[in-house]
Amino acid sequence: MREFSVSAGGQTVAGATTLVFVNPAAAVNPNLEFLRFWVGQSANATSAQQRIQLDTQASAFPTLTSSTPTKLKVADPNASVITGGTAGAAGTSGVNASAEGAGTKTPVWDDAFNVLNGWLHVPTPAETRVMPAGFAQGLGLFFPVAPATLTNWAFGLVFREI
């Protein structure tokens, strides 16, 4: 299987922020199955609760820092069909949005965590999220409210091309 991660560390978030966003490529490409999501911070030792969402977003996407997926299988000779991009366009991925875009966000998973522990979501096979190639929406890992501490965040996701 061809598996990839998109992640960032040591990040300062601007408030309610899309942390990672991946938009499937055109319909002739593989579908994307999302296998793992994580968030943590290392800025301080103060206990605080933080809301987190997985959401889909259509049309006007976030403005992101480009982040090219990293292959998890070192011997895999091929790069992902997803490339780094700043506009959330089809076939791109990015991190730490500086603007959220006007597209409608639809929550598909809501949760909360204590920042001292971090957050890890590893869905069972029956719960993995598959985004079909050519789908008009991307998948985002999103802080729906600003965290108490804005600095030193690490976050990411793992997906498989199927």
N, C-alpha and C positions, 0 to 999 in steps of 0.2 A: 504494500500500500504506500502511496505517496502522501506523506504527512509533513506539515509545515507549521511554524509558529510565527506569530506577530506579537512583539512585546517591546516594552520600554521600561527603563529604570531611572531612578533619580529625578523624576519629573515633578514640576510644579504645575498644579492644575489651577484653572482660573475660576472655579466655582462648580456649578452644575455643568458637567463636561462629559462628552463622549471620549472614553479612554482609548478604545480600539474600535475601528470600523472596517469591515470587509464587505465588498460588493461583488457578487458572482460575475463571472465573465459571460460573454455571449453564449447563446444556446448550443453552439457546436462544441463547446468545452465541457469539462467534467462538472458535475454537481459538487457542492462543498458540504461536508459533514463536520460539524463542530463538536469536538471531543472534550475540551478542557478550557476553563476560564479561571483566572486568578487576579487578585488585587492585594497589595500589602503596602505598608508605609513604615519608614524608619526615622521619622523626624523627631518623635518624642515618645515618652512613656506614659502619656495621659490616656486613660480609658475613654473612649467615645464610640457611640454607635453611628454607623454609616449605612444609608440606603444604597442599593445597587440594583440595576436592571439590565436584562438583555432585552433589546428592542429591535424592531425593524424600522427602517426609515425610507420613505419614498421621495423621489424627485429632487427637491432642493436639499442636498446632502451637507454634512459638516465640512468645514475647512480644517484640514488636518496637517500634521507633519508626516511627510511621506515615510513609509516603513515597508521595505521589501520583505516578504516572507522568507524565513530561514528554513531550509530543509532539515528534517529530523533524522533522515536516513542519509548519512554522509556519502555512501556509495551510490546513491541515486544520481544518475547522470543528467537528469532533467531538472530545470527550475520549475517553480509553480507557474500555473497559467495566470495567477494574480501577481501584479507588479505594484511597487510603491507608487502612491499618488496623493495629491493634496486636496482633490476636489470630491472624493468619494464616488467617482464615476465607476461604471461597470468595469470589472476586471482589475480593481485597485484596492489597496489597503493603506491605512494610515493610523496614526496615534495622536492622542492629546489634542483634541479639537480646540481651535482658537475662536471659532464661531460655529453655532449649531445648525445653521441653515433653516429654512422655513418649512421643510418637508415634515409631514406628519410622522411622529414617533408612535409606534404601537408596542406597548410592553408585552413581552412573551414570557418573561420570568422576572418576578419581583422578589427581592430578598433584602436582608440587612445583616451586618456583621459588626463585631467589635474590632476597631482598628489595631488593637494590640495583638490580635490573633490572625488578622488577615482573612481573606475569603478565597475559598477554592470550591469550584463547582465542576464535578466530573459526572456528567449524566450517565446513567446506565444505558446500554445499547437501545433499549426501547424509548429512551427520553432524549437521545441526541437530536440536534436540530439540523435538518438538511435544507440547504438553500439551493434550489435548482438553478442550473445555468440559464441565463436569459431572464431571470427573475428581475422585476423592476424595482426591487428593494435591496438594501444592504442590511447586514446584521451589526449591531453596535453593543458594546459594553459601556454602560452609561451610569454616571452619578446623577440621579434626578435632583439631588440637593447638594449644595456645597459642603465639603468636609470641613470639620473644625480646624484641621491643619492642612494647609495647601501644598506643603513641600515634601519632597523625598518619597514620592509614590512610585511603585513598580506594579505593572499590570501586563496582561497578555492573554492570548488564546492559542489553541491548537486546532487545526482543521485538517481534514483528509480530503483528497480529490477522489471522487468515486464516479 
